[in-house]
Amino acid sequence: MLCHSQIMPTQKTISKQAWTELLLLGIIWGGSFLAIRIALDEIGPLTSVAHRTGWAMIALWIICAVMRLALPREPQIWGAFLFMGLLNNVIPFGLMAWGQLYIESGLTSILNSTTAIFGVIAAAFFFADERITLSKGIGVSIGFLGVATAIGLKNFQSFDLHSLAQLAVLGGAVSYALAGIWARRFLGGLAPQIAAAGMLTGSTAITVPLALWFEGPITLDLQPSTIIAIGYYALIATAGAYLLYYRVLTVAGSGNLMLVTLLISPVAIILGALVRNESLGPNAFIGFALLALGLSILDGRVWARLARSRR
């Protein structure tokens, strides 16, 4: 996924086509959690990430070539790509894939939704024009209450692999938020297709050696279900979703893209239940509702409309 804080918030009126594309993006990213979990039945987390970044990188560079986009030549830009790949792909993809070995796909998607919460905090820390206002403070606080509720009190009382997996996913969300800061500072002005392809090149340069070192040779001699899962989350949910993301950004504005966050988790929860018989406790659903409330306060539009309707 792309981190929402990479783009300065702008809001536009959403057309029916934009709504359709927003929904499609939410479904695509929501389905990625199931696809990753299916692949993890046969390959390790690092190999899973290497497949994801590698095939997506190839697909995006082909698209850049077809579009005849200029290749950056400045060494500092490629250094920025490498670090961006670490923050936005290697760390979050790796932590979340490992976490999914021990927690449900739906819960992973709920905790992944905290990216927007951490993004607000990171932006306030690094940028003077992104101070935390009263409404942002309330939204962040309710969001964290939702996270604590989704994790559950018992997991704060006993520390095991299940608890560690949830912390790993949250660590991935923090990394997404920091990637947004890095992108805003060092990757502004690049064509989005080039930025995405360059980032995936940097992440592939890191993940392939790590996968080879820790998990052995990377192969396509895999079960058909694993091949299909890899193809889905690499080509559709990464390369294709990046292109769709930037299209939706153009027609709907970055403020509306936060709505995708609220679409991803229900899709992931439903698919996890249907395909893998996963079930979540009531605390996970209550936590997601609180997190959604916090995100809506950060977005602000719902509450602004309510205030106007009372006048």
C-alpha positions in Angstrom: 0.0 0.0 0.0 0.9 3.6 -0.4 1.0 5.7 2.8 -1.8 8.3 2.8 0.5 11.0 4.2 2.6 11.0 1.1 0.2 13.5 -0.5 -0.9 16.9 0.9 -4.6 16.6 1.6 -6.9 18.1 -1.1 -10.6 17.3 -1.5 -12.8 17.3 -4.5 -16.4 16.4 -5.2 -16.4 12.7 -6.1 -18.1 11.6 -9.3 -19.7 8.2 -9.8 -16.7 7.0 -11.7 -14.4 8.1 -8.9 -16.6 6.4 -6.3 -16.3 3.2 -8.4 -12.5 3.5 -8.6 -12.3 4.2 -4.9 -14.3 1.1 -4.2 -12.2 -1.0 -6.6 -9.0 0.2 -5.0 -10.4 -0.7 -1.5 -11.3 -4.2 -2.8 -7.9 -4.7 -4.5 -6.0 -3.8 -1.4 -8.4 -5.6 0.9 -7.9 -8.8 -1.1 -4.1 -8.5 -0.8 -4.2 -9.6 2.8 -5.8 -12.9 1.9 -3.4 -13.4 -1.1 -0.4 -12.8 1.1 -1.7 -15.3 3.7 -2.2 -17.9 1.0 1.3 -17.5 -0.3 2.7 -17.7 3.3 1.5 -21.3 3.4 4.4 -22.2 1.1 7.0 -19.5 1.1 8.6 -17.4 3.9 7.8 -13.7 4.6 11.0 -12.3 3.1 10.5 -14.4 -0.1 6.9 -13.2 -0.2 8.1 -9.6 -0.1 10.8 -10.3 -2.7 8.3 -11.7 -5.1 6.0 -8.7 -4.4 8.5 -6.0 -5.0 10.4 -7.7 -7.8 7.5 -8.5 -10.1 5.8 -5.2 -9.4 9.0 -3.4 -10.2 9.3 -5.1 -13.6 5.7 -4.3 -14.4 6.0 -0.6 -13.5 9.3 -0.1 -15.4 7.6 -1.6 -18.5 4.8 0.9 -18.1 7.3 3.7 -17.7 9.0 2.6 -20.9 5.8 2.5 -22.8 4.9 6.0 -21.5 8.4 7.2 -22.4 9.1 8.7 -19.0 12.6 10.0 -18.4 14.8 8.0 -16.1 16.3 9.9 -13.2 20.1 10.2 -13.5 20.9 12.0 -10.2 22.6 9.7 -7.7 20.8 11.4 -4.8 17.4 10.5 -6.3 18.4 6.8 -6.5 19.6 7.0 -2.9 16.2 8.5 -2.0 14.5 5.6 -3.9 16.5 3.1 -1.9 15.5 4.6 1.5 11.9 5.0 0.4 11.8 1.4 -0.6 13.1 0.4 2.8 10.5 2.6 4.6 7.5 2.0 2.3 8.1 -1.6 1.2 10.8 -3.6 2.9 9.9 -2.8 6.6 6.1 -2.7 6.4 5.7 -5.5 3.9 8.1 -7.7 5.8 6.7 -7.0 9.3 3.1 -7.4 8.2 3.8 -10.6 6.3 5.5 -12.1 9.3 2.6 -10.9 11.5 0.1 -12.6 9.3 1.6 -15.9 10.2 0.2 -15.5 13.7 -2.8 -13.3 13.4 -5.9 -13.1 11.2 -5.8 -11.3 7.8 -8.7 -9.1 9.0 -7.0 -8.0 12.1 -3.8 -7.3 10.1 -5.9 -5.0 7.9 -7.4 -3.2 10.9 -4.0 -2.5 12.5 -2.7 -1.4 9.0 -5.4 1.3 9.0 -3.5 3.1 11.8 -1.1 4.4 9.1 -3.2 7.5 8.8 -3.1 8.0 12.5 0.7 7.7 12.7 0.9 9.9 9.6 -0.7 12.8 11.4 1.7 12.4 14.3 4.8 12.1 12.1 3.8 15.1 10.0 3.3 17.2 13.1 6.7 16.2 14.3 8.6 16.9 11.1 6.6 19.8 9.5 5.8 23.2 11.1 2.7 23.6 9.0 1.2 20.2 10.2 0.6 21.0 13.8 -1.9 18.8 15.7 -5.0 20.8 16.2 -7.8 20.1 18.7 -9.8 18.0 16.2 -6.7 16.2 15.0 -5.8 15.4 18.7 -9.3 14.0 19.3 -9.2 11.9 16.1 -5.7 10.5 17.0 -6.8 9.7 20.5 -10.0 7.9 19.5 -7.9 6.1 16.8 -5.5 4.8 19.4 -8.4 3.8 21.6 -9.6 1.8 18.7 -6.2 0.1 18.3 -6.1 -0.8 22.0 -9.6 -2.2 21.8 -8.8 -4.2 18.7 -5.7 -5.7 20.2 -7.6 -6.6 23.4 -6.7 -6.2 27.1 -5.5 -9.8 27.4 -2.8 -9.2 24.9 -1.4 -6.3 27.0 -1.4 -8.7 30.0 0.5 -11.6 28.4 3.2 -11.2 25.8 3.4 -14.0 23.2 3.8 -14.5 19.5 0.2 -13.3 18.9 1.0 -10.1 20.7 4.3 -9.7 19.0 2.7 -10.2 15.6 0.2 -7.3 16.3 3.1 -5.0 17.4 4.9 -6.0 14.2 2.0 -4.9 12.0 1.8 -1.6 14.0 5.5 -1.2 13.4 4.8 -1.5 9.7 2.1 1.2 9.9 4.6 3.5 11.6 7.1 2.8 8.8 4.4 3.7 6.2 3.9 7.0 8.0 7.6 7.8 8.0 7.8 6.9 4.3 5.2 9.7 3.7 7.6 12.2 5.4 10.5 11.0 3.3 8.5 11.1 0.0 7.3 14.7 0.8 10.8 15.9 1.5 12.9 14.1 -1.2 10.7 12.7 -4.0 8.4 15.6 -4.8 8.2 16.6 -8.5 8.8 13.2 -9.9 6.3 11.5 -12.2 4.4 9.1 -9.8 5.0 6.1 -12.0 8.8 6.8 -11.9 8.6 7.3 -8.1 6.8 4.0 -7.6 9.1 2.1 -9.9 12.2 3.6 -8.4 11.0 2.9 -4.9 10.3 -0.8 -5.8 13.7 -1.0 -7.4 15.3 0.1 -4.1 13.2 -2.3 -2.1 13.9 -5.2 -4.4 17.6 -4.6 -4.1 17.2 -5.1 -0.4 14.6 -7.9 -0.2 16.1 -10.3 -2.7 19.5 -10.6 -0.9 17.7 -10.9 2.5 15.3 -13.6 1.2 18.2 -15.5 -0.3 20.3 -15.3 2.8 17.6 -16.2 5.4 15.1 -18.3 3.4 17.0 -19.9 0.5 16.6 -19.8 -3.3 13.6 -17.9 -4.7 11.7 -20.1 -7.1 8.5 -20.3 -9.1 8.3 -24.1 -8.6 5.3 -23.6 -6.4 1.7 -24.7 -6.0 -0.7 -23.1 -8.5 -2.6 -21.3 -5.6 0.7 -19.8 -4.4 1.6 -18.6 -8.0 -1.9 -17.0 -8.3 -1.6 -15.4 -4.9 1.8 -13.9 -5.8 0.6 -12.7 -9.1 -2.4 -11.0 -7.5 -0.5 -9.2 -4.7 2.5 -8.3 -6.9 0.9 -7.3 -10.2 -2.6 -6.3 -9.2 -2.4 -5.2 -5.6 1.0 -3.5 -5.9 1.8 -2.4 -9.5 -1.8 -2.1 -10.6 -3.0 -0.5 -7.4 -0.3 2.1 -7.5 -1.4 3.2 -10.9 -5.1 3.2 -9.9 -4.1 5.1 -6.7 -2.6 7.9 -8.7 -5.6 8.0 -11.1 -8.0 8.3 -8.1 -5.8 10.9 -6.6 -6.2 13.0 -9.8 -10.0 12.7 -10.0 -11.0 12.5 -6.4 -8.2 14.4 -4.5 -6.0 13.0 -1.7 -8.5 13.9 1.1 -11.0 11.4 -0.4 -8.4 8.7 -0.6 -8.6 8.3 3.2 -12.0 6.7 2.4 -10.1 3.8 0.9 -8.7 3.0 4.4 -12.3 2.4 5.6 -13.0 0.1 2.7 -9.9 -2.2 3.0 -10.6 -3.8 6.4 -14.2 -5.0 5.7 -13.0 -6.6 2.5 -10.1 -8.3 4.2 -12.3 -9.5 7.1 -15.0 -11.0 4.7 -12.5 -12.7 2.5 -10.6 -14.1 5.5 -13.8 -15.5 6.9 -15.0 -17.0 3.5 -11.7 -18.5 2.3 -9.8 -19.4 5.5 -12.6 -19.6 8.1 -11.0 -16.8 10.1 -13.1 -15.2 12.9 -12.5 -12.1 14.9 -13.7 -11.3 18.4 -16.2 -8.5 19.1 -13.3 -6.3 20.3 -11.8 -6.3 16.8 -15.0 -4.9 15.3 -15.5 -2.4 18.1 -11.9 -1.3 17.7 -12.3 -0.9 13.9 -15.5 1.2 14.5 -13.5 3.5 16.9 -10.6 3.7 14.5 -13.1 4.6 11.7 -14.5 7.3 13.9 -11.1 8.7 14.6 -10.3 8.7 10.9 -13.6 10.5 10.1 -12.7 13.2 12.6 -9.2 13.6 11.0 -10.9 13.9 7.6 -13.4 16.4 9.1 -16.0 16.6 6.3 -18.7 14.5 7.9 -18.6 16.7 11.0 -18.5 19.9 9.0 -21.6 18.8 7.1 -23.4 18.0 10.4 -22.5 21.4 11.8 -23.8 23.1 8.6 -27.0 21.1 8.7 -27.8 22.4 12.2 -27.6 26.0 11.2 
